[in-house]
Amino acid sequence: MGMLDAVAARVAAGAVVEFRPTGSSMVPLIRSRQLVSVAPVDPERLAVGDIVLARVSGTVYLHLVSALEPARRRVQISNNRGRVNGWTGHDRVFGICTAVDGAPRPGAAAKAR
C-alpha cells in the first residue's frame, strides 16, 4: 500500500488530510513536496479543473478532473501535462484538494463534505 492509498483511506473515512505529495505531473498547480489539504468530496459537485484524490485503474492520483459524465456518474482524471489517466466512478473519487501551501483552491471548499 502506497502513501496515496493510505491518504485515500483516511479521506474516504471522513478525515481532512494534509500531506506533501511528490512528483512533477501537477506543476505549476502543485509542486513536489508542497503541503496540500484534501477533504472528502461530493462527486456530484465536481467541475473540470478541480484537483481530486481518486483511484483510476488501481492507482491513486492527486490529479485534475478533465471531463465529466454526470449521467454515468464518472469523471475523467488527468495530470497537468496533458496525460489522461482514465475514467473513474464517483465511488472512487475520495477527496478534493482545498488548499496548496495554505492558499485555498477557488471553489473547492464548497464541494467538500
PEVENCOR-V365393 format. One record per helix or strand of 3 or more residues. SS is the DSSP state (A for helix, B for strand). FROM is the first residue (numbers start at 1). LEN is the number of residues. If there is no record, write none. Layout:
[[SS & FROM & LEN] [SS & FROM & LEN]]
This chain:
[[A & 3 & 10] [B & 17 & 4] [B & 35 & 7] [A & 43 & 3] [B & 51 & 6] [B & 59 & 11] [A & 70 & 3] [B & 74 & 5] [B & 84 & 6] [A & 90 & 3] [B & 93 & 8] [A & 109 & 3]]
